[in-house]
């Protein structure tokens, strides 16, 4: 999660999805809703398994790939 101005942005790098809210709690709730809708639509379209594999999930248990690093890069 990060903040841009007065808005909180919740982001899941594993699925490359984000959402926002006026509070951290709202941003998390909105991200959860966005993920649920994304997965439901992918399943409806028959592409869920392909998407999860492309995102690096382990097919046997649908475990997300390990996050290796979180970093902030400042411009010079």
C-alpha positions in Angstrom: 0.0 0.0 0.0 1.1 3.5 -0.7 -0.3 7.0 -0.6 -0.7 9.5 -3.4 -1.9 12.8 -2.1 -4.9 12.1 0.0 -5.6 8.7 -1.6 -4.4 5.3 -0.4 -3.5 2.8 -3.2 -3.6 -0.9 -2.4 -1.6 -3.1 -4.9 -1.1 -6.8 -5.5 2.0 -7.3 -7.6 1.2 -11.0 -8.1 -1.9 -10.1 -10.2 -0.8 -6.6 -11.1 -4.1 -5.2 -9.8 -4.6 -2.1 -7.7 -7.5 -0.1 -6.2 -7.8 2.9 -4.0 -9.7 4.5 -1.1 -9.7 7.4 1.3 -8.4 5.2 4.1 -6.1 2.2 4.1 -9.1 0.0 5.1 -11.2 1.2 2.2 -8.3 0.7 -0.2 -7.8 -2.9 1.0 -11.6 -3.6 0.8 -11.7 -2.1 -2.7 -8.7 -4.2 -3.8 -10.3 -7.3 -2.4 -13.4 -6.6 -4.4 -11.3 -5.9 -7.6 -9.5 -9.2 -7.2 -12.7 -11.1 -6.6 -14.3 -9.6 -9.7 -11.1 -10.2 -11.8 -11.0 -13.8 -10.8 -14.7 -14.4 -11.3 -14.6 -12.9 -14.8 -11.4 -14.9 -15.7 -13.1 -18.0 -14.6 -16.3 -17.2 -16.5 -14.2 -16.6 -19.6 -12.3 -19.9 -19.1 -8.9 -18.1 -18.7 -8.4 -18.3 -14.9 -5.9 -21.2 -15.0 -3.9 -19.6 -17.8 -3.8 -16.2 -16.0 -2.6 -17.7 -12.7 0.1 -19.8 -14.4 1.3 -16.7 -16.3 1.4 -14.7 -13.1 3.7 -17.4 -11.6 1.3 -19.2 -9.3 2.1 -22.8 -8.4 -0.6 -24.9 -10.2 -0.7 -27.6 -7.6 -1.8 -25.3 -4.7 -2.3 -22.0 -6.5 0.3 -20.4 -4.2 1.5 -17.0 -5.4 5.2 -16.5 -6.3 7.5 -15.4 -3.6 8.0 -11.6 -3.4 11.7 -11.1 -3.6 12.1 -7.4 -2.9 10.1 -4.2 -2.3 12.1 -1.0 -3.1 11.6 2.7 -3.6 13.7 4.2 -6.3 14.3 7.9 -6.2 15.1 9.9 -9.3 18.5 11.5 -9.4 
